[in-house]
Amino acid sequence: MDRENAGRESADMALVEAARVHAPSGLTLVSVCITCKSADGGAVVGPDMFESVKAALGSSDRVQVRPVQCLSVCKRPATVAVTSADGYTFLFGDLQTESGTAALVSFVKSYQNSGYGLVPWRERAEVLRKGMVARVPPMRWSPDDGGAPK
Ligand code: FES
């Protein structure tokens, strides 16, 4: 291994270690809106999304999927939020049941291994990049400069 690659690998390992130290340690909560209707206001699409995401992610001490009634993103169905006590909260819209579920499974895995749950852009599926509505820092975020807790 040459010096440049050794330095890059060392820097990568430092990032991985920093992510591991600050990764959300507890439960990742996935909230799926069950009252979302299709964009034309017709069919209710939320329950299918909820059942699909729940079946794919299961339930454990690391992840829980819960139904919620409206995330106030009604014009962008279906909508899902991912959060934890010490991680970012992400809110997504415009999700289709099949592609959205697959994307969320991958996202939750990355979320649990990312510093403060801040999943790198390159690890987010296209549907989640396009469907991003909001990301909100954890409660412990600095009130002074808006940065990560020291
Ligand atoms: S009904 Fe689903 S976000 Fe409002």
Boltz pocket constraint, residues with backbone or C-beta under 6 A from the ligand:
constraints:
  - pocket:
      binder: B
      contacts: [[A, 33], [A, 34], [A, 35], [A, 36], [A, 37], [A, 46], [A, 69], [A, 70], [A, 71], [A, 72], [A, 73], [A, 74], [A, 75], [A, 77], [A, 79]]
      max_distance: 6.0
